[in-house]
Amino acid sequence: MRTFMSVMAIIVLVTAVGVFFLVRYLESTAIFFPGKDVFITPSRAGLPYEDVYIQAPDGVRINAWFLKRPHAASTLIFAHGNAGTMGDRLMKIKFFHDLGLNVLAFDYRGYGKSEGVPTEKGIYLDAQAAHDYLKSRGDINMERIILYGASLGGVVAVDLAAKRPAAALIVDSSITSAREAAQVFYPHLPSFLMRVKFDSLSKIRHIPVPKLFIHSPQDQTVPYAMGRRLFEAASGPKEFITSSGGHNEVQIVSDHKTANALKLYLISKGLL
């Protein structure tokens, strides 16, 4: 009996260690999907832009595009989704620029031409560096900064809104936290072992700026219910736009109803 118990204890221990390292492996391979090549730039769409490099607080240099719009009242910081680079989001960037906004888009560390390796702390620092860059320019009204983030970018934008002033926060098709997302994608793994937090749910409760949430019931990657949960946890003032289409569709461009609702929201806040 004692031998049997010893064997069972060893099996349990080995299994626990195996699960622990599996969670760590998934964290290192299944969270960030950086693209390395930027095939399309704003010039492809006939948009003049500045190709700039910004130094994050820890010394990592990130690549960004600044698209200045003559007589723009407001400036939007654009935090893109997980896979690829900012070049893959040119239609969205053009949408905001065509609305009459200055746009600063940036690639997280390890993405595109940006240095380094992506980490949770690191991508937060990259966003802070983007905000600080605008402040350093001297030609930007820092009281009219709009933070926009889609998917992973929503996590980044929420964190930035908790640390830097802004006039509005737009969260598009994003998660509540890494732990809750893991329970959706890997329901049989113990998500409490994760080091990555992406805890927008707790941060959003304490962000006082006006907030707009966008999510589609047809989103098969980040469940619509997760977007609603994030909205419901947020402090006011807040609004919600129910869009349409899948997670990787460009709703703010292809869905006229969503695009118009977003435009009207910005107008209502005096940002256009």
N, C-alpha and C positions, 0 to 999 in steps of 0.2 A: 504493500500500500504506500509506504514511504517512497519507494522508487517511482511508483506511478505518479504521485504528487510532484515529485521532483521533475519528472519529464514534462508534466503539464505546465509547471511553472516556467520551464525553459521555453516551451512552445509559446506560451503567452508573452514572455519577454521578447523572444525573437520576432513574434508577430507585431508587437507594439513598436519595436525598433524599426521594423520594416515599414510600418504605416507612417511613422514619424519621418523617415527619409523619403518616402513616397510623396508626402505633403511638401517637403522641402524641394524635391525635384520638380513637382508641378508648379510650385511658386516661381522657380527659376526659368521654366520653359514655357509655361502656359499663361503667363500674365501679359508680358510685353511682346509685341510682334513688330519690331521696327523695320521700316523700309530703309534701304541704304541709298537708293538712286532717286534723284528728283528729276523726272523726265519732263515735267511741264512747269513753266513759270508764268507769272501774270502777263508777261509780254506776249504769250501765246494768245491771250484774250484781248490784246491791245491795251493792256493796263500798265501805265508807268509805275515803277516801284523802286524802292531802295532795298538792296540786298545787304543786310547788316549782320554783324556778329556781336552778340551781347555776352558779357561775362557774368555768370551766376555767382552768388555769394561764396561758393566753395571753389571758385576759379575755373570751372568748366565753361567753355565757350559754346554758345548755342547760336544756330543760324535762324534768322527771322526775315520776313518781308514786311516792309512798311509801305502801305498804299495810301498816299495822301490825297484827299478829295478837297478841291478848292471850296472854301467857305463852309466846310463841314462843321456842324455844331458839336458833334460828339465823335468819340473814338472807341472802336470795338477791339478788345483783345480776344483773339480767336484761338481756342485750345481744341485741337483736333482729336479724333478718335484713335483707337489703338493701332491697327495695322496701317502700314504705309507711311506716307509723309504728308506735309502740308500741301505738296504739289497735287496730291490726289484729291484735295478738297477745293480745287480752284473754282468750281461752280458756286460753292457756298461763299467763298471769299468774294467773288464777283457780285453775288447777290447783295451782300451787305454794303459793298462799295457803291453799287448802283443805287442803293437806297439813299446815299448821300453821306455815308460815314467814312471817316478814316479807318483803316483796318491794319492791325498789327497781328500777323500770323507767325507762329514760331514752331520749330521742330524740337521736341524734347531731346534731351541728351541721348545719344545713341541712335537717333533717327536722322535720316538724310545726311546733311553736312555737319550736324552738331556733334561735338566731341562727347566722349564718355560712354557710360553704360547706364541704361535706365534703371532707376530704383524709385520706390515710392517717395522717399524724402527728396531725391534728386529732381523729379519732375515738378514737385511743388516749388523747389528753389528756382527752377527754370521759369515758371510762371511769375514768381516774384521779381525775377530779373527783367522780364518783359515789361512789367508794370513800372519798375524803377527806370527803365530805359525811356519810356514815354515821359516821365517826370523830368528826366535830364535834358530832353530836347529843347524845352523852352517855348515850343510853338503849339503845345497841346493844352487844352482846357481840362485839367485833372479833376474838375468837378463834374465832368460829363464822360466818365469812363464806363463803358458797358462791357461786362464779362460774359463771353459766350463759350460754352463747352458742350461737345457732343460725345456721348458714350463715356469713354475714359476721360475725355476732355471735360465732361461735366463734373467728375470727381476733382479734377485740377481746378476748375473755375470755382467750385464751392470752397475749396481750401483757400484759394486766393482771396475770395470775398470775405473770408474769416480773418484775413491778415492785412489786407490793403483796402483803402476806401474805394467805393464805386457808386455809380448812380443807378445801376441795375445789374441783375444777374439773370442770365438765361441758361437753363439746364435742359438739354435736348437728349432724350432717350438714354438716360443714365441710371446707374445702380444706386442702391442704398448703402451698401458696404461690401467689401470683399467677402466677408464671412457669409452674408446672405446670398451673394452671387454664387459662392462655392456650393452652397446647399442646393442651388438650382442645377448647376453644371456637374457637380460631383457629390450627389446626395449621400453616398455611402462612406465618404471620407470625413474624419473628425475636423471640421473647419476651425475648431477652437485652437488647433495647433498652428494656425497660420500666423506668420509675422506681419504680412501685408494687411493693412487695415482698410484703407480707402473708405473711411467711416464718414461718409457724407451725411448719414442719418443723424448723428449726434451734432455735427457742425451746423447743419441747416437750421436747427432750432434757435440758434443764437445770432443769426445774420439778419440785421434789421433792414437792409436795403430792399427795394421792390424786387420781386422775383417772379419770373415766368418759367413755367415748366411745359415741355412739349413731349408727347409720347403717343405712340400708335398702338391700338389694340392688336394689330397684325404683326407687331414686333416679336419675332421668334427667337431672338438672341437675348434681349433684356426684357423680361415680362412687363406688360403694361401695368400689372398690379404693383410691381416694384416702383415704377414711376409715380403711381398714385400714392403709394406709401410715403415716398420722399416728399411729395407735395403736401400731404396731410400733416407730416411732421414739421414742416417749415413754419416759422413765424411769419406773420403778415408784415406788409402787404404782399399778396401773392395771387397769381392767376394761373390757369391751366388751359392749354390748347390740346385737344384730342386730334391728332393728325391721322394719316392713313399710310399704309404700305409697310414694307419690311424694314428691318434695322438698318440695312445698308442703302436704302433708297434715300434720295436727297429731297425730303419732304418740303423743306422750306423753299426749294426751287421748283420741284415738279408738282407739288400740291398747291393749287392756287388758293384754296381756302386757308391752308396753314400759312402760306406766305403773306396773304392779306391780313390775317389776324395778327401776325408778328409785326407787320408794318404799323397797324393801328395801335398796337400796344406801345411801340416806341413813340408814336405821335402823342399818345395819351400821357406819356411821362415827360413830354417836352424834349425828347432826345433827337427828334428829326425836324 
